[in-house]
Amino acid sequence: MTSPTIHSTAVVSSEANLGGGVSLGPFVVIEGNAEIGEGTSIGAHSVVHSNTKIGKHNRIHSHVILGDDPQHLSFKDETSYLEIGDENTIREMFTAHRSMYEGGKTVIGSSCYLMSNSHVGHDSIVEDEVIVTSNVALGGHVEVGRKAVIGGAAGVHQFVRIGSLAMVGAHTYLRQDVLPFSMISGEPARHYRLNSVGLRRSGVKGPEYRALEKAFRLVREKKGLDEVPITDQVEHLKEWLSKDSKRGLSKFVRSG
């Protein structure tokens, strides 16, 4: 196992845990009780705070801040955590904060692309293969499903859920939840159709796609999905709709 490569100006706590092949650039700070998985590189001037766990083979660019205190007035130095998976790309000036609760955690999955100047708020859950583009801000307690894409400078209110394979347009402000497999944009934000390109790239086509089209129409009409053919995607949509929502569902563009 290759030893970590640490620039002479980096500051690393003796209580930090660095995996083999970790690379730390100039002026990087790694606090105590931080864990960096093997093969992860961290660019100049980045800070990894205490109680942050980062997985393997992540590429973290310069001036990234991970695991700082949550931005919440009620936070009183509770011991909380940030967990990040494997093989993520995290671009310059990205920030992610720990949970606001004792023992709680903010979670970012694996194989995500988190672009410059974007932010993941406390207690959020970002699943695998999510793309968060530049200048996006996720408030606290936001949930982002697998393979979702959030366009540049979008803002996401606290407790909003963004479903898997959803695509959020640039400069959209989300006050309410976004259906899985859908596209949404505008002010106010409105669902307008299925994410056909994302679905096709994920191998959803033919009868599966038509079932989702029917389900999307029925949700728009506020009808049940009992008559929709059962597919993995429809089952996922049903399960997602059955879960409690603190914000409610974003509305739809008016048809006709």
N, C-alpha and C positions, 0 to 999 in steps of 0.2 A: 504494500500500500504506500503510495507516494505521500510524503509529508506535506502539510500545508505550506503554501508560499505566502509570506506575510511581509508587506512593504515595511521598511524601517520606520516610517512615520505613523503606521497604524497603531492603535491602542486596543489591546485585547486583554480582557479580564482573565485572571488565572482560573476563574470559575466557569469560563465559557468552554464549550465542547465543540471542537472543530474536527470534522471528518477528514479522511485522507484526500489529498488533491485539492483541498479548498484554496482559493486564491483571494487575497485581500489587497486591494489597491491602496494608494496613498491616502493617509488621513482617515481611513476607515476606523470606526469605533464599534467594538463588540463588547457589550456589557455582560456581567455575570449572569449565570443561569440561562444564557442563550445557547442554542444548539444549531450548528450549521452542518448540513449533510455533505457527504463526499462529493467532490467534483463541482461544487458550487463556487462561482466567482462573484465577487462583490467589488463594484467600482469605487472610484475615489470619492471621499467625503460622505460616504453612506454610513448610516448608524443603525445597528441592530440592538434594540433595547432588551432588558431583562425579560425573561419569561416568553421569549420568542423562539419557536422551533421551525427551522427551515429544512426542507428535505434535500434530496440529491439532485445534482446536475442542473441547478437553477442558474440563470445568467441575470445578475442584478447589476444594473448600470449605476452611474454616478448620482450622488446627492439623493439617494433613496432613504426614507425613514420608515423603519419597520418596528412595530410594537410599542410605540409611544402611548402615553396615557390617553384614554378616550376623552373626546371633547364634549363633556357633559357636566353641568354645574353640580350635580349630586355626587360625582365621583369623589371618594374619600380615601384614596390610596389602597383600595382593595387589591388583593393578589389575583391577577387575571392574566390571560394568555392570548397569544396570536400563533396560529399554526398554518404553515404554508407547505404544500406538497412538493412534488418533484417536477423537474423539467419545465419550469415556468420561465418566461422572459419578462423581466420587470424593468421598465425603461426609466430614464432619468426623472427625478423629482416626484416619483410615486410615493404615496404614503398609505399606511394601513395601521389602524390602532387596535389595541387590546380591548377585551370586553370591559364593560362598566361594572360587572358583577363579581363578587367573590367567587373564585373558581371557574368563572365563565370564560368563554373563548370566542374569538373571531377566527373564521376558517376560510382559507383560500385553497382550492384543490390543486390539481396537477395539469400541466400542459396548457396553462392560460397564457394569454398575451396581454399584459397590463401596461398601457402606453403612458407617455410622458404627462406629468402634472395631474394624473388621475388619483382618486382617493377612495379607499374602502373604509367605511365608518365602523365603529365599535359594534360587536355582536352580529356582524353580517356574515352570511354564508355564500361564498362564491364557488360553484361546483367546477368540475373539470372542463377544460377546453373552451373556456369563456374568453371572449375578446372585449376588453374595455379600452376604448380609444381615448385619445388625448383630451384632457380637461373635463373628464367625466367625474361627477361627485356622487357617491353612494352614501346616503345618510345611514344612521344607525339601524340595526336590525333588518337590513335589506337582505332578501334571498334572491340569488341569481342562478337559474338552472343551467344544466350542462349545454354547452355549445351556443349559448346566447351571445348576441353581439350588441353592444351598446355604442351608438354613434357619438361622434365628437361633441363635447360640451353639453351632453345631456345631464340633467339633474334628477336625482331619484329621492323622493321623500322617505322619511323613516318608515319602516315596517312594510314597504312595498315589496311584492313578490314579482319577479320576472321569470316566466316559465322557460323551460328548455327549448332551445332552437328558436327562441323569439329574436326578432331584430328590432331595435329601437333606433329611430331616426335621429340624426344630428340635431342638437339644440332643443330636443324634446324635454319637457319637464313632466316627470311622472308623479302624479299624486295618488294613483291607484294601480292595482295589479295589472299585469300583462299576461295574456293567455300564452301557454306553450304553443310553439309552431306558428306564431302570428307575427305580423308586422304592424308597427304602431308609430305614429309621428303626429306632429302638429301641436297647436296651442289653442284650446286644450287638447291633450293627447287623445287620439282616437285609433282604435283598431280599424284596419281597412282591408286586409286580406291575409291569406296564409303566406308564410315565408317559403315560397315555392322553390327558390334557388337553394336555400339551406336544406330543405327537405330532400330535394333531388340529389344533392351532394351526399346526403346521409343514406341514400338508397331507398327512400320512400317514394313509390310511384305506383301507377296502375290502381288496382282496387284499394290499396292502403291509402293512397292520396285522395281518392274519391270519397272514402269513408270520412277522412278528416274534413274535406270540404263540406260534407253534409253536417258533421258535428259542429263545425264553425258556424254554419248558417243557423242551426237550431239554438246554439248558445246566444247568437245575436237576437233571435226571436224569443229568447227566454223560455225555451221549451226543453223537455227532457231528452236524454240521449239513448233511451231504451231501444229505439228502433234502428240505431246506427250499427252497421256490421262491426263485430269485435275484431280489433287489431291491437297490436302493442301500443300504437300511438293513441288510439281512442281510449284504451284502458288507462294509459298515463294521464290523459286529459281528465277523465272521470275522477281519478284519484286526486289530482291536483285541485279540481273544483270542489271536492268533498272536504278539503281542509279549511280550517278557520282562516278568515282574512280580517285583519284589522283595518284595512283601507277600502275594501270593496273592489269591484272589477271596473277597469276603464271602459268607457262607452265605445260605441261603434260609429263609423261614418254612416250617415243615413243613406240607405239604398234608394235608387231612383232619383 
